[in-house]
């Protein structure tokens, strides 16, 4: 039986939500001028997002729930991207520090591995890109959700099987109830046998 809320279908829906939300969040963040974290961090974020979407797809996701899920995902991912790969403050070497220490630091800044930096404020451009990513995510995946649930309801509906032939119905005769003898005797009707009941006939016979 096709069950969209669990099993392979449920996991596929959760995986699709996680992949689309993460991919569009990365695209929006990069197009808005933000720096992306390393690949290992992105994979870890995808696993965490999959855990959240697995709980969210236990029911059919519609527009209100989809907007909430995608919007919170975009905001949380923006904060994580900004914290782990955002703009870093320029490095100021203390007095007396060796100049060769600036090499590894500069390399780490070039790769965007700035851990511990405060998340940058979400500007209008970044907000617009993440808003577009949210709407596109919900527009795509809510349509997929509707199709999956319609297919599941169509597959599990009961099949109405009409018989190819109709059985012959034989009607048995119902015996009628016996008539009860009447309790009254009609005195004006002469009996079929026996002596005549008229007094005149008895007198003539005498």
C-alpha positions in Angstrom: 0.0 0.0 0.0 1.3 3.4 -0.9 1.7 5.5 2.3 3.1 9.0 1.5 3.8 9.8 5.2 6.2 6.9 5.9 8.3 4.3 4.3 10.2 4.8 1.1 7.8 7.4 -0.2 8.0 9.4 3.0 11.8 9.3 3.0 11.8 10.4 -0.6 9.6 13.4 0.1 11.8 14.4 3.1 14.9 14.0 1.0 13.5 16.1 -1.8 12.5 18.9 0.6 15.9 18.9 2.2 17.8 18.9 -1.1 15.7 21.7 -2.7 15.8 24.0 0.4 19.5 23.6 0.9 20.3 24.0 -2.8 18.2 27.1 -3.2 19.6 28.5 0.0 23.2 28.1 -1.2 22.3 29.6 -4.5 20.5 32.6 -3.0 23.3 33.2 -0.5 26.0 33.1 -3.1 24.1 35.3 -5.6 23.6 37.9 -2.9 27.4 38.2 -2.3 27.8 35.8 0.6 30.5 33.3 1.2 29.8 29.6 1.4 31.1 27.2 4.0 33.2 24.1 3.2 31.7 21.1 1.6 31.8 19.1 4.9 29.8 21.7 6.7 27.2 21.7 3.8 26.9 17.9 4.1 26.3 18.2 7.8 23.7 20.9 7.3 22.0 18.7 4.8 21.8 15.8 7.3 20.4 18.0 10.0 17.8 19.4 7.5 16.8 15.9 6.5 16.0 15.1 10.1 13.7 18.1 10.3 11.9 17.4 7.0 11.4 13.8 8.0 9.3 15.0 10.9 7.5 17.6 8.7 6.4 15.3 5.9 4.3 13.0 8.2 1.3 15.0 6.7 0.8 16.6 3.4 2.7 19.9 3.2 0.5 22.7 1.9 1.2 26.4 1.2 1.1 27.7 4.9 3.2 24.9 6.3 5.5 24.9 3.3 6.1 28.6 3.6 6.9 28.2 7.3 9.2 25.3 6.7 11.1 26.8 3.7 11.2 30.3 5.3 12.7 29.1 8.6 15.1 26.9 6.7 16.3 29.8 4.6 16.8 32.0 7.6 18.6 29.4 9.6 20.8 28.4 6.7 21.7 32.1 6.1 22.7 32.5 9.7 24.9 29.4 9.5 26.4 30.4 6.2 27.2 33.8 7.5 28.7 32.5 10.7 30.9 29.8 9.1 31.8 31.4 5.8 30.8 35.0 6.0 32.9 38.2 5.7 35.7 38.2 8.1 37.3 41.2 9.8 40.8 42.1 8.6 43.6 40.4 10.5 45.7 42.7 12.6 48.9 41.2 13.6 50.1 42.2 17.1 53.4 44.0 17.6 56.3 41.7 17.5 54.5 38.9 15.6 56.3 37.1 12.9 55.2 38.1 9.4 55.2 34.5 8.2 52.1 33.9 10.4 50.0 35.9 8.0 50.3 33.3 5.3 48.2 30.5 6.9 45.7 33.1 8.2 45.3 34.7 4.7 44.8 31.2 3.2 42.1 30.4 5.7 40.4 33.7 4.9 40.6 33.1 1.2 38.8 29.7 1.7 36.0 31.3 3.8 36.8 29.2 6.9 36.1 32.0 9.4 34.7 30.3 12.5 33.5 32.4 15.3 32.6 35.5 13.3 29.3 37.1 14.1 26.7 36.6 11.4 26.4 39.6 9.0 23.1 41.5 9.0 20.7 40.4 6.2 20.6 43.3 3.8 17.9 44.0 1.3 19.6 42.1 -1.5 20.2 39.0 0.7 16.6 39.2 2.0 15.2 39.4 -1.5 17.2 36.4 -2.8 16.2 34.2 0.2 12.6 35.3 -0.2 12.6 34.3 -3.9 14.2 31.0 -2.9 11.5 30.4 -0.3 8.7 31.0 -2.8 10.3 28.9 -5.5 10.8 26.0 -3.1 7.2 26.0 -1.9 5.8 26.5 -5.4 7.7 23.5 -6.7 7.3 21.1 -3.8 3.7 21.8 -2.9 2.7 20.8 -6.4 4.7 17.6 -6.0 3.0 17.0 -2.6 -0.4 17.4 -4.1 0.4 14.9 -6.9 1.8 12.3 -4.5 -1.2 12.4 -2.2 -3.7 12.3 -5.1 -1.9 9.3 -6.5 -2.0 7.6 -3.1 -5.7 8.2 -2.6 -6.4 6.9 -6.1 -4.4 3.7 -5.5 -6.0 2.8 -2.2 -9.6 3.5 -3.0 -11.8 0.3 -2.9 -12.5 -1.4 -6.2 -16.2 -1.9 -7.1 -16.6 -5.3 -8.8 -19.8 -5.8 -10.7 -20.9 -9.5 -11.2 -20.9 -10.7 -14.7 -24.1 -12.8 -14.2 -27.0 -12.5 -11.9 -28.1 -15.5 -9.8 -31.5 -17.0 -10.5 -33.9 -16.3 -7.7 -36.5 -19.1 -7.1 -39.6 -18.1 -5.3 -41.0 -20.8 -3.1 -44.8 -20.8 -2.6 -45.9 -19.6 0.8 -48.7 -21.8 2.2 -51.8 -19.9 3.2 -53.1 -19.8 6.7 -56.0 -22.3 7.3 -59.4 -20.6 7.7 -60.7 -20.7 11.2 -64.2 -22.2 11.5 -66.9 -19.7 12.1 -68.3 -19.7 15.6 -71.9 -18.7 14.5 -74.4 -20.9 12.8 -76.9 -19.6 10.3 -80.4 -20.9 11.3 -82.0 -20.0 7.9 -79.8 -22.4 6.0 -81.2 -25.9 5.9 -78.8 -28.7 6.7 -77.7 -31.0 3.9 -78.8 -34.1 5.8 -81.0 -35.1 8.6 -84.7 -34.4 9.3 -86.4 -31.3 8.1 -86.3 -28.5 10.6 -89.7 -27.0 9.6 -92.6 -27.6 12.0 -95.1 -27.7 9.1 -93.3 -30.6 7.5 -93.4 -32.6 10.8 -97.2 -32.0 11.2 -98.0 -33.3 7.6 -95.9 -36.3 8.2 -98.0 -37.2 11.3 
